[in-house]
Amino acid sequence: MMRLQHEALTRAVWLLYAASDEQIDRLVATLDAAAEKAAAKLPMAKAMLDEIVGKAPHGAVEMLTHFKDVNAPALHSFVHGGIHAIQRGLTGYPVELLANVVRSSNGLYTMAGMLLAILSGDEALAKRMSKIQPRFADCLPPLIAPAARPET
């Protein structure tokens, strides 16, 4: 489910900050075979992440990219019935792994909430959303320290 969350959130950020009008039109077209075929040619998650760099807020790009870098191998393995799915079925889930999964999922929901606040146009709402991370740090992934951020 987190792969779905991440890819849907990445798509939403990409639509807001990087997609062309023509690309947006492909997704809002009336659903038929031709529209489905055209929409299937839109960028996949990696390409969307590449395209939002320099266009979307740096923090959003950083969080979406970090999530992908840390979680993609295991999430792909689950989707495709790989080693992670098999081993967790055999040996179970360590408590710390489960806690990290919940934190990561909460982080994606928090980012989605911020995106909705931005889309609302209500700056006060966006400001309130920005206070969620410190207030609920115990149940969200840790923020990357500014000094640890690579130069871009």
C-alpha positions as CSV (number, residue, x, y, z in Angstrom):
1,M,0.0,0.0,0.0
2,M,2.9,2.4,0.7
3,R,4.1,2.0,-2.9
4,L,0.6,3.1,-4.0
5,Q,0.7,6.0,-1.6
6,H,4.1,7.1,-2.8
7,E,3.4,6.8,-6.5
8,A,0.1,8.6,-6.2
9,L,1.6,11.4,-4.1
10,T,4.5,11.7,-6.6
11,R,2.0,11.9,-9.4
12,A,0.1,14.7,-7.6
13,V,3.2,16.7,-7.0
14,W,4.3,16.2,-10.6
15,L,0.9,17.3,-11.9
16,L,1.0,20.5,-9.8
17,Y,4.6,21.5,-10.5
18,A,5.9,19.9,-13.6
19,A,3.3,18.4,-15.9
20,S,2.4,20.1,-19.2
21,D,-1.1,21.1,-20.0
22,E,-1.2,18.3,-22.6
23,Q,-0.1,15.7,-20.0
24,I,-2.8,16.9,-17.6
25,D,-5.4,16.7,-20.4
26,R,-4.5,13.0,-20.8
27,L,-5.5,12.3,-17.2
28,V,-8.8,14.3,-17.3
29,A,-9.9,13.0,-20.6
30,T,-13.1,10.9,-20.8
31,L,-12.1,7.4,-20.1
32,D,-12.1,5.3,-23.3
33,A,-9.5,3.0,-24.9
34,A,-7.7,5.8,-26.7
35,A,-7.5,7.9,-23.5
36,E,-6.3,5.0,-21.5
37,K,-3.6,4.3,-24.1
38,A,-2.5,8.0,-24.1
39,A,-2.4,8.2,-20.3
40,A,-0.3,5.0,-20.1
41,K,2.5,7.0,-21.9
42,L,2.8,9.5,-19.0
43,P,6.1,9.3,-17.0
44,M,6.6,6.7,-14.4
45,A,7.6,7.5,-10.8
46,K,11.3,7.8,-11.4
47,A,10.9,10.2,-14.4
48,M,8.3,12.3,-12.4
49,L,10.7,12.6,-9.5
50,D,13.4,13.8,-12.0
51,E,11.0,16.3,-13.5
52,I,10.0,17.9,-10.3
53,V,13.5,18.8,-9.3
54,G,13.9,22.5,-9.4
55,K,10.1,23.0,-9.8
56,A,8.5,21.7,-6.7
57,P,9.5,22.8,-3.2
58,H,12.9,21.3,-2.3
59,G,11.6,19.6,0.8
60,A,8.9,17.8,-1.1
61,V,11.4,16.5,-3.7
62,E,13.8,15.5,-1.0
63,M,11.2,13.6,1.0
64,L,9.7,11.8,-2.0
65,T,13.2,10.9,-3.3
66,H,14.4,9.7,0.1
67,F,11.3,7.6,0.6
68,K,11.9,5.9,-2.8
69,D,15.6,5.4,-2.2
70,V,15.0,3.8,1.2
71,N,11.9,1.8,0.5
72,A,11.7,0.9,-3.2
73,P,13.6,-2.4,-3.2
74,A,11.4,-3.9,-0.4
75,L,8.2,-2.4,-1.9
76,H,8.9,-3.8,-5.3
77,S,9.8,-7.2,-3.7
78,F,6.3,-7.3,-2.0
79,V,4.5,-6.3,-5.2
80,H,6.3,-9.0,-7.2
81,G,6.2,-11.8,-4.6
82,G,10.0,-11.5,-4.0
83,I,12.3,-12.3,-1.1
84,H,10.8,-9.7,1.3
85,A,7.3,-11.0,0.9
86,I,8.4,-14.6,1.3
87,Q,10.8,-14.0,4.2
88,R,8.3,-11.9,6.1
89,G,5.7,-14.6,5.6
90,L,8.1,-17.2,7.0
91,T,9.7,-15.3,9.8
92,G,7.3,-12.5,10.6
93,Y,7.9,-8.8,11.0
94,P,10.3,-7.3,13.6
95,V,8.5,-4.7,15.8
96,E,10.9,-1.9,14.8
97,L,10.3,-2.6,11.1
98,L,6.5,-2.3,11.7
99,A,7.0,0.9,13.6
100,N,9.0,2.3,10.7
101,V,6.4,1.3,8.2
102,V,3.7,3.1,10.2
103,R,6.0,6.2,10.4
104,S,6.7,6.2,6.7
105,S,3.0,5.8,5.9
106,N,2.2,8.7,8.2
107,G,4.8,10.7,6.5
108,L,3.3,10.2,3.1
109,Y,-0.2,11.1,4.5
110,T,1.4,14.3,6.1
111,M,2.9,15.2,2.7
112,A,-0.5,14.6,1.0
113,G,-2.1,16.9,3.7
114,M,0.4,19.6,2.9
115,L,-0.3,19.3,-0.8
116,L,-4.0,19.7,-0.1
117,A,-3.3,22.7,2.0
118,I,-1.2,24.2,-0.9
119,L,-4.0,23.4,-3.4
120,S,-6.6,25.1,-1.1
121,G,-4.7,28.4,-1.5
122,D,-5.1,29.0,2.2
123,E,-1.7,30.1,3.5
124,A,-2.8,29.8,7.1
125,L,-3.7,26.2,6.5
126,A,-0.4,25.5,4.9
127,K,1.4,27.1,7.9
128,R,-0.6,24.9,10.3
129,M,0.3,21.8,8.3
130,S,4.0,22.7,8.5
131,K,3.8,22.4,12.3
132,I,2.6,18.7,12.1
133,Q,6.1,17.2,11.7
134,P,7.6,18.7,14.9
135,R,4.4,18.2,16.9
136,F,4.1,14.5,15.9
137,A,7.8,13.7,15.4
138,D,7.4,10.4,17.4
139,C,5.0,8.9,14.8
140,L,6.6,10.4,11.6
141,P,9.9,9.7,9.9
142,P,12.7,11.9,11.0
143,L,13.5,15.0,9.0
144,I,16.8,15.1,7.2
145,A,19.0,17.7,8.9
146,P,19.7,20.7,6.6
147,A,23.5,20.2,7.0
148,A,23.1,16.6,5.6
149,R,21.4,17.8,2.5
150,P,23.4,17.5,-0.7
151,E,24.2,20.7,-2.6
152,T,22.0,21.1,-5.8
